């Protein structure tokens, strides 16, 4: 699999002025982008395709939808509650310790969630940013109320900031990045917030 076209496009997605953006751009530029195809692939379920072909979807969605990734729930934690709440999610780690391309500086991947789903409150050492590519998602940061995010919006989470997200009638697709301590050892999942 040749990931160079995707990585070049992702460099332009991470065009923000925050420090994490420059770390991500450097990691994408320096990545070895010729990798082995996954031995098995799983296609994106239709609700993701529906939002990724929408008029407001980021143009990179067409490129992502054409790559035969093995879309599967994320496995950041072995916590049974986390696993239960991850069934409605799809994920591919592109860069990172478990990524298609190895990196010990940045963890970067594609992440989406089906309609009417919740991903509860969690914390981790790494600073993190999600950039919405398609659909709609509500983000909750610490004790603040949920706020809707649309294609092109960002949700930035400094180290150890509690955050959660949920969908309503639409799925969403995003790209996320971790920087700093990108191991999952500090990851704590607390479940669905009471609001």
PASEBA-1860 file (N, C-alpha, C; in nm, 3 decimals):
! residues 195
1> XXXXXXXX> 0.085/-0.117/0.000/0.000/0.000/0.000/0.090/0.123/0.000 ~ 0.056/0.217/-0.084/0.134/0.340/-0.094/0.051/0.453/-0.032 ~ 0.095/0.502/0.081/0.019/0.600/0.158/0.060/0.745/0.132 ~ 0.157/0.766/0.046/0.210/0.901/0.024/0.101/1.003/-0.014 ~ 0.011/0.973/-0.110/-0.091/1.074/-0.143/-0.178/1.112/-0.023 ~ -0.212/1.013/0.059/-0.292/1.042/0.178/-0.213/1.126/0.277 ~ -0.087/1.092/0.300/-0.006/1.166/0.396/0.017/1.310/0.351 ~ 0.034/1.331/0.222/0.050/1.468/0.170/-0.077/1.548/0.196
9> XXXXXXXX> -0.193/1.488/0.170/-0.319/1.559/0.196/-0.339/1.585/0.345 ~ -0.299/1.489/0.428/-0.314/1.508/0.572/-0.226/1.622/0.624 ~ -0.111/1.643/0.560/-0.026/1.758/0.599/-0.104/1.888/0.588 ~ -0.185/1.901/0.484/-0.263/2.025/0.468/-0.380/2.031/0.565 ~ -0.430/1.916/0.609/-0.538/1.915/0.709/-0.486/1.967/0.843 ~ -0.363/1.932/0.877/-0.301/1.977/1.003/-0.229/2.110/0.979 ~ -0.308/2.211/0.943/-0.251/2.341/0.907/-0.265/2.443/1.019 ~ -0.307/2.399/1.137/-0.325/2.490/1.248/-0.194/2.545/1.301
17> XXXXXXXX> -0.205/2.641/1.390/-0.088/2.707/1.446/-0.043/2.646/1.578 ~ -0.119/2.550/1.631/-0.080/2.488/1.757/0.044/2.400/1.733 ~ 0.122/2.384/1.837/0.245/2.306/1.826/0.222/2.165/1.776 ~ 0.110/2.105/1.815/0.085/1.967/1.774/0.077/1.956/1.622 ~ 0.024/2.059/1.555/0.013/2.056/1.409/0.149/2.045/1.342 ~ 0.248/2.122/1.390/0.380/2.117/1.328/0.446/1.981/1.353 ~ 0.426/1.923/1.471/0.480/1.789/1.498/0.419/1.686/1.404 ~ 0.288/1.697/1.382/0.220/1.603/1.292/0.270/1.620/1.149
25> XXXXXXXX> 0.279/1.744/1.102/0.328/1.767/0.965/0.468/1.708/0.946 ~ 0.556/1.729/1.043/0.692/1.674/1.033/0.690/1.521/1.029 ~ 0.607/1.460/1.113/0.599/1.314/1.115/0.545/1.261/0.983 ~ 0.447/1.329/0.926/0.391/1.286/0.797/0.494/1.301/0.686 ~ 0.569/1.412/0.686/0.672/1.434/0.582/0.781/1.329/0.587 ~ 0.819/1.287/0.708/0.932/1.196/0.724/0.893/1.049/0.727 ~ 0.765/1.019/0.714/0.718/0.881/0.724/0.753/0.799/0.600 ~ 0.787/0.674/0.623/0.806/0.577/0.515/0.667/0.530/0.475
33> XXXXXXXX> 0.622/0.570/0.357/0.481/0.553/0.322/0.450/0.429/0.238 ~ 0.549/0.350/0.207/0.522/0.226/0.135/0.516/0.113/0.237 ~ 0.396/0.062/0.261/0.375/-0.038/0.365/0.300/-0.158/0.308 ~ 0.309/-0.268/0.379/0.240/-0.389/0.336/0.089/-0.371/0.352 ~ 0.014/-0.425/0.258/-0.132/-0.425/0.269/-0.173/-0.507/0.389 ~ -0.280/-0.466/0.457/-0.330/-0.552/0.566/-0.371/-0.687/0.510 ~ -0.351/-0.793/0.588/-0.387/-0.926/0.540/-0.538/-0.942/0.526 ~ -0.614/-0.864/0.604/-0.759/-0.864/0.587/-0.806/-0.719/0.591
41> XXXXXXXX> -0.915/-0.694/0.523/-0.971/-0.560/0.523/-1.118/-0.569/0.560 ~ -1.170/-0.463/0.616/-1.312/-0.452/0.647/-1.358/-0.317/0.595 ~ -1.461/-0.316/0.511/-1.506/-0.189/0.452/-1.576/-0.100/0.554 ~ -1.585/0.026/0.519/-1.660/0.120/0.602/-1.809/0.091/0.593 ~ -1.879/0.087/0.706/-2.025/0.074/0.701/-2.088/0.195/0.630 ~ -2.206/0.175/0.575/-2.273/0.275/0.493/-2.294/0.410/0.561 ~ -2.327/0.417/0.692/-2.345/0.551/0.752/-2.222/0.641/0.740 ~ -2.102/0.581/0.737/-1.981/0.662/0.718/-1.968/0.709/0.574
49> XXXXXXXX> -1.995/0.620/0.481/-1.992/0.657/0.340/-2.090/0.771/0.314 ~ -2.210/0.761/0.372/-2.312/0.863/0.350/-2.263/1.002/0.388 ~ -2.197/1.017/0.504/-2.150/1.151/0.542/-2.024/1.190/0.466 ~ -1.944/1.092/0.426/-1.818/1.123/0.357/-1.839/1.167/0.213 ~ -1.956/1.139/0.156/-1.986/1.187/0.020/-2.075/1.310/0.024 ~ -2.105/1.359/0.144/-2.187/1.479/0.159/-2.118/1.602/0.105 ~ -2.198/1.700/0.071/-2.146/1.823/0.011/-2.052/1.898/0.103 ~ -2.070/1.882/0.235/-1.986/1.954/0.331/-1.866/1.872/0.379
57> XXXXXXXX> -1.850/1.751/0.329/-1.737/1.666/0.371/-1.606/1.723/0.318 ~ -1.501/1.705/0.395/-1.367/1.748/0.351/-1.329/1.666/0.226 ~ -1.264/1.728/0.127/-1.228/1.656/0.004/-1.142/1.531/0.028 ~ -1.068/1.526/0.139/-0.983/1.410/0.166/-1.066/1.283/0.188 ~ -1.195/1.299/0.217/-1.281/1.183/0.242/-1.287/1.089/0.121 ~ -1.287/1.146/0.001/-1.290/1.064/-0.121/-1.167/0.975/-0.128 ~ -1.052/1.030/-0.095/-0.927/0.954/-0.095/-0.931/0.845/0.012 ~ -0.976/0.880/0.132/-0.983/0.782/0.242/-1.076/0.667/0.206
65> XXXXXXXX> -1.192/0.699/0.150/-1.291/0.595/0.118/-1.239/0.497/0.012 ~ -1.142/0.539/-0.069/-1.090/0.453/-0.174/-0.974/0.363/-0.132 ~ -0.930/0.374/-0.008/-0.817/0.292/0.039/-0.871/0.172/0.116 ~ -0.825/0.051/0.084/-0.879/-0.070/0.149/-0.821/-0.093/0.289 ~ -0.863/-0.011/0.383/-0.818/-0.026/0.521/-0.895/-0.137/0.591 ~ -0.840/-0.183/0.701/-0.911/-0.277/0.787/-0.977/-0.195/0.898 ~ -1.097/-0.146/0.870/-1.170/-0.063/0.965/-1.220/-0.151/1.079 ~ -1.184/-0.114/1.201/-1.222/-0.194/1.319/-1.233/-0.101/1.439
73> XXXXXXXX> -1.302/-0.144/1.545/-1.306/-0.061/1.666/-1.165/-0.038/1.721 ~ -1.142/0.078/1.782/-1.011/0.103/1.842/-0.986/0.010/1.960 ~ -0.860/-0.008/1.994/-0.823/-0.097/2.105/-0.725/-0.026/2.199 ~ -0.760/0.096/2.235/-0.673/0.176/2.321/-0.667/0.121/2.463 ~ -0.774/0.054/2.506/-0.782/0.003/2.642/-0.838/-0.138/2.642 ~ -0.800/-0.217/2.743/-0.856/-0.350/2.759/-0.974/-0.349/2.858 ~ -1.011/-0.233/2.907/-1.124/-0.218/2.999/-1.252/-0.270/2.931 ~ -1.327/-0.361/2.995/-1.449/-0.416/2.934/-1.553/-0.309/2.897
81> XXXXXXXX> -1.565/-0.205/2.979/-1.659/-0.097/2.948/-1.616/-0.023/2.822 ~ -1.487/0.002/2.811/-1.433/0.066/2.691/-1.464/-0.020/2.567 ~ -1.440/-0.150/2.577/-1.466/-0.240/2.464/-1.613/-0.237/2.426 ~ -1.701/-0.237/2.526/-1.845/-0.233/2.500/-1.883/-0.105/2.428 ~ -1.826/0.008/2.469/-1.859/0.137/2.409/-1.786/0.161/2.276 ~ -1.697/0.071/2.238/-1.621/0.087/2.114/-1.684/0.015/1.995 ~ -1.785/-0.064/2.017/-1.847/-0.141/1.908/-1.896/-0.051/1.795 ~ -1.941/0.069/1.830/-1.999/0.161/1.731/-1.894/0.246/1.659
89> XXXXXXXX> -1.765/0.216/1.679/-1.659/0.299/1.623/-1.579/0.225/1.517 ~ -1.519/0.302/1.427/-1.421/0.249/1.331/-1.293/0.328/1.346 ~ -1.181/0.261/1.317/-1.051/0.321/1.346/-0.945/0.256/1.260 ~ -0.849/0.336/1.219/-0.726/0.288/1.156/-0.613/0.375/1.208 ~ -0.513/0.315/1.270/-0.396/0.392/1.313/-0.297/0.396/1.197 ~ -0.271/0.516/1.147/-0.181/0.533/1.034/-0.036/0.544/1.078 ~ -0.012/0.626/1.180/0.122/0.647/1.237/0.116/0.616/1.386 ~ 0.218/0.553/1.438/0.222/0.530/1.581/0.280/0.395/1.615
97> XXXXXXXX> 0.281/0.362/1.743/0.337/0.234/1.786/0.267/0.113/1.726 ~ 0.137/0.126/1.696/0.061/0.017/1.634/0.016/0.054/1.494 ~ 0.074/0.158/1.437/0.028/0.209/1.309/0.078/0.132/1.189 ~ 0.017/0.160/1.076/0.067/0.104/0.950/0.211/0.150/0.927 ~ 0.240/0.272/0.973/0.376/0.326/0.970/0.417/0.350/1.115 ~ 0.530/0.295/1.156/0.573/0.308/1.295/0.621/0.449/1.324 ~ 0.581/0.499/1.440/0.629/0.628/1.488/0.629/0.626/1.639 ~ 0.735/0.679/1.701/0.737/0.691/1.846/0.720/0.837/1.888
105> XXXXXXXX> 0.688/0.926/1.790/0.670/1.067/1.819/0.525/1.113/1.809 ~ 0.452/1.053/1.716/0.314/1.093/1.690/0.229/0.968/1.674 ~ 0.110/0.972/1.729/0.008/0.869/1.702/-0.101/0.940/1.623 ~ -0.127/0.893/1.502/-0.223/0.959/1.413/-0.310/0.853/1.349 ~ -0.439/0.879/1.343/-0.527/0.781/1.281/-0.657/0.843/1.234 ~ -0.734/0.759/1.170/-0.869/0.793/1.125/-0.966/0.731/1.224 ~ -1.069/0.806/1.259/-1.160/0.761/1.362/-1.301/0.811/1.331 ~ -1.397/0.719/1.338/-1.536/0.758/1.316/-1.628/0.685/1.412
113> XXXXXXXX> -1.749/0.737/1.421/-1.848/0.677/1.511/-1.984/0.677/1.443 ~ -2.056/0.567/1.461/-2.189/0.549/1.403/-2.287/0.649/1.464 ~ -2.405/0.666/1.401/-2.507/0.753/1.460/-2.555/0.701/1.596 ~ -2.604/0.793/1.677/-2.664/0.762/1.807/-2.573/0.678/1.896 ~ -2.448/0.722/1.907/-2.349/0.649/1.987/-2.277/0.747/2.079 ~ -2.215/0.693/2.184/-2.139/0.776/2.277/-2.005/0.713/2.306 ~ -1.905/0.797/2.321/-1.771/0.756/2.364/-1.745/0.839/2.490 ~ -1.740/0.771/2.602/-1.739/0.837/2.731/-1.614/0.916/2.762
121> XXXXXXXX> -1.612/0.965/2.884/-1.505/1.051/2.933/-1.375/0.972/2.945 ~ -1.267/1.032/2.896/-1.135/0.968/2.906/-1.028/1.074/2.923 ~ -0.913/1.029/2.973/-0.796/1.115/2.987/-0.673/1.036/2.945 ~ -0.569/1.109/2.906/-0.440/1.049/2.873/-0.333/1.156/2.874 ~ -0.210/1.113/2.887/-0.096/1.206/2.896/-0.075/1.287/2.768 ~ -0.094/1.223/2.653/-0.066/1.292/2.527/-0.162/1.408/2.506 ~ -0.110/1.517/2.447/-0.201/1.619/2.397/-0.262/1.562/2.269 ~ -0.381/1.609/2.235/-0.456/1.546/2.126/-0.537/1.651/2.052
129> XXXXXXXX> -0.552/1.629/1.923/-0.644/1.711/1.844/-0.721/1.619/1.750 ~ -0.850/1.643/1.741/-0.937/1.579/1.642/-0.974/1.686/1.541 ~ -0.969/1.650/1.413/-1.016/1.738/1.308/-1.129/1.666/1.236 ~ -1.247/1.725/1.238/-1.364/1.663/1.179/-1.357/1.671/1.026 ~ -1.383/1.557/0.964/-1.378/1.549/0.818/-1.515/1.537/0.755 ~ -1.611/1.479/0.827/-1.746/1.460/0.772/-1.843/1.429/0.885 ~ -1.970/1.466/0.863/-2.073/1.437/0.961/-2.074/1.537/1.075 ~ -2.134/1.497/1.186/-2.150/1.584/1.301/-2.118/1.506/1.427
137> XXXXXXXX> -2.048/1.570/1.521/-2.017/1.508/1.650/-2.024/1.616/1.758 ~ -2.070/1.578/1.874/-2.072/1.668/1.989/-1.954/1.632/2.078 ~ -1.877/1.735/2.118/-1.762/1.715/2.207/-1.791/1.779/2.342 ~ -1.750/1.713/2.448/-1.757/1.764/2.585/-1.615/1.769/2.639 ~ -1.572/1.887/2.684/-1.439/1.905/2.740/-1.453/1.938/2.888 ~ -1.401/1.853/2.974/-1.409/1.872/3.118/-1.555/1.884/3.160 ~ -1.588/1.990/3.234/-1.725/2.008/3.282/-1.811/2.094/3.192 ~ -1.757/2.137/3.079/-1.834/2.220/2.985/-1.944/2.135/2.920
145> XXXXXXXX> -2.051/2.199/2.873/-2.156/2.123/2.804/-2.106/2.073/2.668 ~ -2.175/1.973/2.613/-2.144/1.925/2.478/-2.161/2.040/2.378 ~ -2.075/2.039/2.276/-2.082/2.139/2.170/-2.067/2.069/2.036 ~ -2.155/2.100/1.941/-2.153/2.035/1.809/-2.034/2.081/1.727 ~ -1.973/1.987/1.656/-1.862/2.013/1.565/-1.896/1.955/1.428 ~ -1.858/2.028/1.325/-1.889/1.991/1.187/-1.759/1.979/1.107 ~ -1.772/1.940/0.983/-1.654/1.922/0.897/-1.567/2.048/0.900 ~ -1.437/2.028/0.927/-1.342/2.138/0.935/-1.317/2.187/1.076
153> XXXXXXXX> -1.408/2.155/1.169/-1.390/2.197/1.309/-1.285/2.112/1.377 ~ -1.227/2.167/1.484/-1.123/2.099/1.560/-1.165/2.088/1.706 ~ -1.122/1.982/1.770/-1.138/1.969/1.915/-1.000/1.938/1.973 ~ -0.945/2.034/2.048/-0.810/2.020/2.103/-0.818/1.983/2.250 ~ -0.740/1.883/2.291/-0.741/1.834/2.429/-0.598/1.836/2.483 ~ -0.566/1.934/2.569/-0.434/1.933/2.634/-0.416/1.805/2.717 ~ -0.294/1.777/2.754/-0.263/1.660/2.834/-0.354/1.651/2.956 ~ -0.413/1.534/2.976/-0.497/1.498/3.091/-0.630/1.573/3.098
161> XXXXXXXX> -0.671/1.642/2.993/-0.803/1.706/2.993/-0.910/1.600/2.970 ~ -1.007/1.587/3.059/-1.117/1.491/3.036/-1.198/1.535/2.913 ~ -1.233/1.439/2.829/-1.312/1.470/2.710/-1.398/1.350/2.672 ~ -1.511/1.379/2.610/-1.605/1.276/2.565/-1.669/1.325/2.436 ~ -1.728/1.234/2.361/-1.800/1.274/2.240/-1.919/1.182/2.215 ~ -2.013/1.233/2.136/-2.132/1.156/2.103/-2.184/1.200/1.967 ~ -2.262/1.112/1.906/-2.328/1.145/1.780/-2.478/1.145/1.801 ~ -2.547/1.204/1.705/-2.693/1.199/1.707/-2.738/1.125/1.582
169> XXXXXXXX> -2.808/1.191/1.490/-2.864/1.116/1.376/-2.763/1.085/1.266 ~ -2.645/1.149/1.269/-2.544/1.126/1.167/-2.419/1.063/1.226 ~ -2.349/0.986/1.145/-2.215/0.938/1.180/-2.117/1.055/1.165 ~ -1.994/1.034/1.207/-1.890/1.131/1.176/-1.760/1.057/1.148 ~ -1.673/1.124/1.073/-1.539/1.075/1.043/-1.441/1.186/1.076 ~ -1.325/1.148/1.130/-1.226/1.247/1.170/-1.086/1.191/1.154 ~ -0.989/1.278/1.169/-0.849/1.237/1.184/-0.804/1.294/1.318 ~ -0.729/1.215/1.392/-0.683/1.259/1.523/-0.532/1.244/1.530
177> XXXXXXXX> -0.472/1.317/1.624/-0.328/1.302/1.648/-0.301/1.317/1.796 ~ -0.207/1.236/1.845/-0.151/1.248/1.980/-0.006/1.291/1.966 ~ 0.039/1.373/2.061/0.179/1.409/2.067/0.221/1.416/2.214 ~ 0.346/1.386/2.241/0.396/1.382/2.378/0.412/1.236/2.418 ~ 0.356/1.198/2.531/0.358/1.058/2.574/0.247/0.986/2.500 ~ 0.282/0.923/2.387/0.179/0.861/2.301/0.151/0.716/2.339 ~ 0.211/0.667/2.445/0.176/0.532/2.491/0.033/0.537/2.546 ~ -0.032/0.424/2.551/-0.169/0.419/2.605/-0.169/0.382/2.754
185> XXXXXXXX> -0.052/0.377/2.816/-0.043/0.336/2.956/-0.117/0.431/3.050 ~ -0.122/0.560/3.017/-0.189/0.657/3.105/-0.337/0.673/3.071 ~ -0.385/0.601/2.970/-0.523/0.616/2.925/-0.620/0.563/3.030 ~ -0.717/0.646/3.069/-0.819/0.606/3.166/-0.955/0.636/3.106 ~ -1.040/0.533/3.101/-1.176/0.547/3.049/-1.274/0.545/3.165 ~ -1.356/0.652/3.178/-1.445/0.666/3.292/-1.591/0.640/3.259 ~ -1.624/0.615/3.133/-1.762/0.588/3.096/-1.839/0.714/3.058 ~ -1.968/0.694/3.030/-2.054/0.801/2.982/-2.076/0.905/3.092
193> XXX> -2.050/1.034/3.061/-2.070/1.137/3.164/-2.218/1.158/3.193 ~ -2.247/1.206/3.311/-2.385/1.232/3.351/-2.436/1.363/3.292 ~ -2.352/1.436/3.222/-2.378/1.566/3.157/-2.330/1.673/3.246
END
